[in-house]
């Protein structure tokens, strides 16, 4: 038993390890004995944990660099909705996909959302049986007899073009996510993005400094590559945030190449300031704040506190001190939130919501917003034609419905899920920069339409691809030959659009409209009415909500057959499809002049209730059309009585007998002109004295002078009309304040040199003012008069020079010339 327990104990008991013997300590000063060597035993083998030196990673980004160059070309070509740019936007992804179709997608859910989105947009071509027709559509067909398509889209060709552009953008993104790129390649492509953005911002900066305009964008309010400067603002703001983030990473990584980002972002900020862009400035600083939040979540922010925030404060200080106009716009924006609801943009949003309410599920069809929106304009009524709802998301919802918006939201959700893991890998900081810039672009899309412009949209898709951690991960459901077919489809239409843009052939949209309009005018002027009518029928079929087509058809009805009823029906259709703009009924009135004056006045009465940029100028052009026809003028006189404002304009457009006839008619109705405001009575009296009967004007002024402003000038005019120039001047001198001459000090010893200098250059206001002040102080009237005559020849003479010329002539008793001098002065200051 004892031996058994001993065996069990020996079997289960852990053996005791022997500790290695400690080496003997060597006394100080003694040498350690050499290790024992024997030729019998081999040397010990080396450790297996060997160190292998990896070669540096090769930067891979060639395809991205080519794509960046293509985007720069799109922007420099104008980046807007002209055929050359749109064709290139189709041809670029088309040829690329035809040659190298994408092998990978982002995720299956993302791919499905894209497919659903494209299918929803195709509902524009489905017969409209799934949703009740809007009230305006029933009115158009039942009352005005418009022949509208039975499908949802009013303009199927335009809807197809819009869908094709959307397909091209999606194809471009799928190509981008298939481009190979390494961590080092990301840094280099970010560098080249900063170079491109810096160059574009430099062009904008110089253009605004020199007050230049880019070809194709001459009507923009500032230098812009696009017809609307807001798209250039978007490009510069997004690129500026991207460049700032790239430059700031240079502090952490100690890379000199990142300095290009700081240079580029500084130029971008300057371009935004000179472009007087409130939205651009707000987006720029908001993007920088978003980037700081992202970086704070990823790593310690101490390095950015040391370098980043002082840099941002420096930029902000430049912003505050450099441009009072843009600072004022920004401060007004934040200080008056109650005014946001009254702004034109906000009123467009509200009217667009009314449009969406009528077609909430599927919208009105791609490309149809501009044609349909006039039927919903209420709060946003003005003379401007609205082409879009000032928001990418509202635009998509209005044309594609809530289904399209939900599909777009799903695309966004699955995309951002793919962007997770920003802190992973060497390319993390680069991805943070790209994602921040993309968020800035998306924020701007809520209040503008940059996503509908190829130049800015393709750039946004480019940085969206750079925000992803790697290439796509899922296999596309479509086979390679189907993807190649899509590429070929895009390439074919891209070539057609480019050819049309270069040659002017009518193949698409606005180009077709311009072509048909010009050719129709030529056919009408040459008397080929049948051919012109066929062209107009083609135009109306493709654009049933375009008022100019009905207007031209009415013109043909009047010129060819004189059928007034058919012409009147088409004019009514034109007014229905465009219920806001005054030019529609104004042009109708002009067309009726040779045929029916009653219809002319009726059309122009409707014009006065519509919107025009300068309604007074439009009304005066109506009056000029009737000036030589007594019967016509009588009708226009009756029209002017609708409103005292137009009545005043009408009276002030007449002279002599016609003027006095209207004034006498007013005196019969109301001797005191009580329906007119004091300012209106003043303008009528001024015209009455200058071009009518002076005696009756004086009687009226003496009887009804209460409340009339600047009566002294009217009384001076009465004296002038009687050739009593001295009395007229006395009235003026008693009624006006002598203008002050600016005090500009100079030494009397410099008088001779100053006189000689002004003689050689008598357009120098400063030198002339010095001499004028000196001569007036010393009583040298003739010399002072000579200075005044020189200064008054300038395009914008100083007021004090005009006054003293008239005053000196009065002192010299040259009353006639003095009067004309005072008249010029009063016109300037009154």
Secondary structure, 3 states (H helix, E strand, C coil): CHHHHHHHHHHHCCCCCCCCCCCCCCCCCCCCCCCCCCCCCCCCCCCCCCCCCCCCCCCCCHHHHHHHHHHHHHHHCCCCCCHHHHHHHHHHHHHHHHHCCCCEECCHHHHHHHHHHHHHHHHHHCECCCCCCCHHHHHHHHCCCCCCCCECCCCHHHHHHHHHHHHHHHHHHHHHHHCCCCHHHHHHHHHHHHHHHHHHHHHHHHHHHCCCCCCCCCCCCCCCCCCCHHHHHHHHHHHHHHHHHHHHHHHHHCCHHHHHHHHHHHHHHHHHHHCCCHHHHHHHHHHHHHHHHHHHHHCCCHHHHHHHHHHHHHHHHHHHHHCHHHHHHHHHHHHCHHHHHHCHHHHHHHHHHHHHHHCCCCCCCCCCHHHHHHHHCCCCCCCCCCCCCCCHHHHHHHHHHHHHHHHHHHHHHHHHHHCCCCCCCCCHHHHHHHHHHHHHHHHHHCCCCHHHCHHHHHHHHHHHHHCCCCCCCEECCCCHHHHHHHHHHHHHHHHHHHHHHHHCCCCCHHHHHHHHHHHHHHHHHCCCHHHHHHHHHHHHHHCCCCHHHHHHHHHHHHHHHCCHHHHHHHHHHHHHHCCCEHHHHHHHHHHHCCCCHHHHHHHHHHHHCCECCCHHHHHHHHHHHHCCCHHHHHHHHHHHCCCHHHHHHHHHCCCHHHHHHHHHHHHHHCCCCCCCCHHHHHHHHHHHHHHCCHHHHHHHHHHCCCCCCCHHHHHHHHHHHCCCHHHHHHHHHHHCCCCCCCCCCCCHHHHHHHHHHHHHCCCCHHHHHHHHHHHHHHCCHHHHHHHHHHHCCCCCCCHHHHHHHHHHHHHCCCHHHHHHHHHHHHHHHC
